[in-house]
Amino acid sequence: MSPEHRISGSIQVLMSDFRSLDRILNPRSVAIAGVAPAEAGEFNTGLLFLETILEYGFKGNLYPLNPRGGESLGLKVYANIKDVPETVDYVISCIPARHVLQLVRDCAEAAVRAICLFTAGFSETGRQEAEALERDVARLAKELGVRVIGPNCMGVYSPSVRLSFSVDFPKESGPVGLICQSGGNTLYLVRAAAQRGVRFSKVVSYGNACDMDECELLEYFAQDPQTEIVAAYMEGVHNGVRFKRVLSELAARKPVVVLKGGSTEGGLQAAASHTGSLAGSDEVWDALLDQTGAVRAHTLDELVDMMVTFRFMPVPAGRKVCVFGVGGGATVITTDDCASSGFVLPSLPGPMRDELRSAVGGDAGAILGNPVDFPFWLAREDRYRHVLSRLLDWEGTDLMFFQIPLRSAMEELDGARVTINSLLDDTIEARGGSPKPMAVIVHCLATAEAWHAASEFATKCYEAGLPFYYSTSSAALAVDRLMRSQSRKVGVDGRG
Amino acid sequence: MSPEHRISGSIQVLMSDFRSLDRILNPRSVAIAGVAPAEAGEFNTGLLFLETILEYGFKGNLYPLNPRGGESLGLKVYANIKDVPETVDYVISCIPARHVLQLVRDCAEAAVRAICLFTAGFSETGRQEAEALERDVARLAKELGVRVIGPNCMGVYSPSVRLSFSVDFPKESGPVGLICQSGGNTLYLVRAAAQRGVRFSKVVSYGNACDMDECELLEYFAQDPQTEIVAAYMEGVHNGVRFKRVLSELAARKPVVVLKGGSTEGGLQAAASHTGSLAGSDEVWDALLDQTGAVRAHTLDELVDMMVTFRFMPVPAGRKVCVFGVGGGATVITTDDCASSGFVLPSLPGPMRDELRSAVGGDAGAILGNPVDFPFWLAREDRYRHVLSRLLDWEGTDLMFFQIPLRSAMEELDGARVTINSLLDDTIEARGGSPKPMAVIVHCLATAEAWHAASEFATKCYEAGLPFYYSTSSAALAVDRLMRSQSRKVGVDGRG
């Protein structure tokens, strides 16, 4: 076997391919084609990219391009990529589609190896001439040895080199790799997951995938030592057989969650309009994902939930859950949510119930069953922590759901001299080093103030290593999927 | 027929019953039993009720009660309800359960006709002696002619007399009547619906329903001229046959949405622990609601969505929807959501597509199919309003979904010199007097800032009479239910 190859699990990838992709996803220098001169008061998307990359703090050299030259945001604007005084690793194209072929030629002459085409107006339009142009771009780039991401995409977010297409993405790296065929959905997925503590190794918004496609990116993430969990939003695949093989091999090594956009007939057509994807029927996708061992998500929020779950939730040993929290009505709905995802709530043993009753000091307003409804006005001093510790130690359960409905700006909690904030602090402290898997669920958010508070709680939770959810139904669904995917894996390993 | 009766539709209710209930739900005077003296630094739930009712601005007289007498929050505290210098319409009990029988006796002696038992510790505990006490309370109250709401409930929110158990509930009245067996869920339902423009005639949190039950309250709402739409969260019913009759008669006259908490086996047990309800299986509830013509909601948020929909959404004439908004990935997911609830998206006719293309000025980044993806950076001057007006006039569709993913604090929109705020203003203005049913969907909320903005948009929308949703899937589901309930009604009327 040549040194060009390495075998890792069952995936065999050319090391040179991995390295060249790794260079593109961690570029040392970036050029942006089509930057309007900021000083002229003009606005365009090239300028927006430049502003964003500058503000985010890119670690390498940055070169705006525009045939008119001049300056933009204090940087010299080069007329052509060929004029840039170094070989650039990654060029972002914000120029009109009709100029892209020339940009590819110029990049090749300048020895540039990768272009990200933010430029749209290709196969997604459904127009024959635009589809032909996309094929021409792909063919020319291949001939000249230039890799293309897109067209019609946002490209690469790579926190380790501080490259981002949005200033509010986290600056720290993390273990999750994400590929996403929609730029807008990428923005949402990164922000929503980040808000709950997920950090990324690399994220690639890859659009129409005329050259670099989902398979190549998933192979990269399979190899990438920085990536431990993989998530994907895709509207279609170019080569179903290859995709199935790649996904199977990846899923055997790392947890993978896939959201297929365009799962209904109308959605398939919309996917074709959006990224020119050949999409495949919903049943085919169900079967395919099931066979490969990847987890399927059905909404963007489920995809976020699964990133959070794989990142922060240890796999529970069984399905017996203790639900602890505030609110009688919430306990009823919570119980339904747990049951719907296959969890059982064992009854609180009599002696434990008696012990908790005396700890709570009477039971007016408290429901000491399972769910345990612990009214906040009883949550004083050490009572609360004692009760929580006892429940965490309860050997009759495999995991705990801690749920707080956050219905308002909390005036009633302040009235009760106990805040949800202190309740959450106590919860995190009482949990201490307990090995019991626990999810925190903050739900019933009715006001902007409640969302603001929830956002702070999310931070507290992920800093304490806890998975955080916005509904008990979504938490139960996500933990169910975690357990199913894990039991598959154990089964496969057992046979292998 | 005696003048005591009035016939309205098929419901025959004693006018005296309606009047006496109406008095309880619109009390001129309120007493609160069990108020700690605020000045002593003590805290209890009676004091919290007093603070809340004072701050909310109750229009009638307010009397704190405590055997110790004294003052609280500037009001004289009476030792006993019998000492109060007027006949009080509504007494809120925050005293321990063991003292409630005496309170009922005292109230009867003082000619008080209604007690709301916030007091818990009755049948919901599952303890025999507590269940017996609840029965005793109900029996004694009936003997003495005192009506009881609860126990284990928050009681009445009646904006027209400014009585509320939460200071942040809307002060204006509206057409929605709500009954809710859980106090906590009441808080969420009112706040979440209010945030999207729903206003209430009366809301009753009725807990264990030892005396006043769901049937009586639903009969009241059927009669109440202030109430046009009825929503209910219930965990069980006391008399299934009567409930079915009452619900059928109500649903024939006013839209009704019911959320049944405790729909799984575990949830049924939790419901018993929460409000001591005899709950009934999920299948029974499905059949019952289907037969009565009530709409079933499956989550609290679905119940809120249905209140919003019945309040603000005209019934579309058919299922052909035009989806208009921002973001290619969003259009794909939106299309799936519409299809899943039975809506179809007709293709944009060729001439219209051409017209829009020239109005947009090229199609780079725009998807001019259906969904129409109109990138915000094209939304300048009159272009945007023109496109929206044309789509609203499109006779090939029955309704419009306007969707905006609100992924962030909108920095990229500011960068593009267009804000979602101005986009929404333009949308509302362009819509003008168009009779086409339209829903506004603001989704993909990843940050507290986005929630804050969404909250402001919700206000703009309901002030313009538009239903507002947080996901396309929930909007499509709600409008589907609206249309199904309406087509049933037409069917019933046709037969009747």
Interface residues (C-beta under 8 A of the other chain):
Chain A: F43 T45 L48 E51 P96 A97 T119 A120 G121 E124 T125 G126 N152 S166 V167 D168 C180 Q181 S182 G183 G184 N185 T186 L187 Y188 R191 A192 A194 Q195 Y233 E235 G261 G262 S263 T264 E265 G266 G267 Q269 A270 A271 S273 H274 T275 T299 L300 V326 G327 G328 G329 A330 T331 V332 I333 T334 T335 D336 C338 A339 S340 V344 L345 G362 D363 A364 G365 I367 G369 P371 D373 W377 P405 R407 S408 A409 E411 E412 G415 A416 R417 C444 L445 A446 T447 A448 W451 H452 A454 S455 S473
Chain B: F43 T45 L48 E51 T52 P96 A97 T119 A120 G121 E124 T125 G126 N152 S166 V167 D168 C180 Q181 S182 G183 G184 N185 T186 L187 Y188 R191 A192 A194 Q195 Y233 E235 G261 G262 S263 T264 E265 G266 G267 Q269 A270 A271 S273 H274 T275 T299 L300 V326 G327 G328 G329 A330 T331 V332 I333 T334 T335 D336 C338 A339 S340 V344 L345 G362 D363 A364 G365 I367 G369 P371 D373 W377 P405 R407 S408 A409 E411 E412 G415 A416 R417 C444 L445 A446 T447 A448 W451 H452 A454 S455 S473
